């Protein structure tokens, strides 16, 4: 890790290890945030890493895909819950992005993945517009009066149409998932053999096409796997 990153990275925050629940990551983050609030040292920008929505596929003895996604959802909810109860909430925005869409088929576009914008100043509801990760970076840079990282976010379109005039300052309460977080995949379940051959020790080592099919079968059973779709940026706005 580069020295600058090392100096600005929490030394106890777990990295990529799908055997560590995202609840543990939320525990570390909440404890550190409470300390920073007490000391009046909340940073202007934080990057929080919650990787378990990647899932372990149908690996035998590991949490099921839906259990890992529930773990991930609850950890995110706990982060927002904690933030919404700090003095900084009125001037805070949280951007939630997937690492990537894993080329997973979608009814609009196979590259599409969720983007959540959480803030007292964010307009509620679904916004039907096309946006890239670079547009989110451009928005962050504009809010913090920073320069661009590259030509890509330099030409990004900041998300200026998502804000409301009057903030909604109500604190958020995390929802407890209905799915058990300790639900595991039994031996010889559909996809366990294929999952056993996939290297999950580091990011981006999986065969995306195979992994997506394993997850689909584990979650959807015998439902037909959807075909890929492509939408142009202009058509997705």
Buried (B, 14 or more C-beta within 10 A) or exposed (E): EEEEEEEEBEEEEBEEEBEEBBBBBBBBBBEBBEEBBEEEEBEEEBEBEBBBBBBBBBBBEBBBBBBBBBBBBBBBBBBBBBBBEBEEBEEBBBBBEBEBBBEBBBEEBBBBBEBEBBBBBBEEEEEEEBBBBBBBBBBBBEBEEBEBBEEBBEEBBBBEEBEEEEBEEEEBEBEEBEBEBEEBBEEEBBBBEBBEEBEBEEEEEBEEEBBBBBBBBBBEEEEEEBEEEEBEEEEBE
